[in-house]
Amino acid sequence: MKTAGLRLDQAPPLAIPAAFFVMAPLAMLAAGGLLVHSGGLALQTAWMPATVALTHLGTLGLLALVMMGALYQMTPVVAGAAVPRIRLAWGVLAGMVAGVGLLAWGIPTNTAWMLQGAGVSLGAAVLLFIGPVGAALVSAPGRNETTWGMKLAVASLCGVVLMGLAMAVGGTLGHPVTSRLPWIQAHLTLGLLGWVGALLVGVSWQVAPMFYLSEAVPRSAQRATLGLLVAGLLCAVGAHGLAAFVELPGWATGALLPVLAAPAAIAVWGVHPITTLRSLARRKRKRVDVSLRFWQLGMGAALVTLVVGALAWWRPEAGWAVAFGWLAIWGWAGATMHGMLTRIVPFLVWFHRFAPLVGKQDVPPMRRLLPDRHARVGLALHGLTLVLGLVAIGTGLDLVARLTGVALALTGVVLGATLVKTLRTMP
């Protein structure tokens, strides 16, 4: 394992990132329950209330919680700057869990007080998160590409939250936008490509060589990826912001504006998975563990996401858009983060509990804290869920959609039980 250049002495208490990681599987369980209850209605069109709730359980409940926990851990260790007022993380976690719960319940039922409460809770939680983490990243001495990816992710999160809050309260306060479509498109672009994409891309450059002894992606490729990502985000968000206040022809709003995000999409779902898979194929450690299979699943799903995204733009039938979202959230990002949790959590437990004992007494190897047979069940269920979801979207069969919900809920249960079992080895 390569740990050179890491400031492990500055790592936060394990309880903080672990709490975020453990809450994330609950979102998978809730999303599965929603699919079982709603059936095929949740996978027909991107604008159904059940679909919007399912999307936010994935993006806010699963992805954001894992990413926040990762940033609390990686900002001091990788970027070299301790997060100030670290205890505010508990308030962030409480606000996120409450906000996601209210949002997931309030959207399908159209309950105003729940949606308002979700906006307040999520907005406060994200502000409590961005303030200390953003301040640490700004002052961080680290200037490598991983650190720049983390900075871009947090900056994108600011834009995502501002746009989300504007759309949430716009109906009652009367915001000046002339069309909600470009507003939504910019929100999705910043969320998927900026917030999720930049962090996942940047973290992979640190994590893959560290855990798998793979070749580092050349810095020229890293810089090219970040350059494409920044260019695509600036062009797309700038044009979408203009279109929100200036009336444009329908063809421009629906077809032209998404093209501006193409450089960012190619960087995240094209260049990055290809360079990552090539790097993993040339790794020095030839042993294949389950977490590596998760990476291969996630990177493969990224390439398919790029193709399906292009088809969704070319043929705007509802099914392609839903398939794109399903692949992006539960395939590309979900599978990759699921795999990272099965590797990072055992490492953190080993580091906090056993690293101080090295040389003083026998310590167990890290892989013993999470045997492959446990993670293998999660991999099988995650892959099954991904395939079942695509079949349900393609066929419209209600039974398949409900089976997808069952598989998704079981995936969350297995992941949660696996993480809890690993963390219980702590004193």
WOKAVEN-V339311 format. One record per run of one state. SS is the DSSP state (~ for helix, > for strand, _ for the rest). FROM is the first residue (numbers start at 1). TO is the last residue. If there is no record, write none. Layout:
SS&FROM&TO / SS&FROM&TO
//
This chain:
_&1&7 / ~&8&10 / _&11&13 / ~&14&43 / _&44&48 / ~&49&79 / _&80&87 / ~&88&109 / _&110&111 / ~&112&139 / _&140&144 / ~&145&173 / _&174&179 / ~&180&212 / _&213&218 / ~&219&245 / _&246&249 / ~&250&259 / _&260&261 / ~&262&281 / _&282&289 / ~&290&314 / _&315&317 / ~&318&357 / _&358&365 / ~&366&369 / _&370&371 / ~&372&395 / _&396&397 / ~&398&423 / _&424&427
//
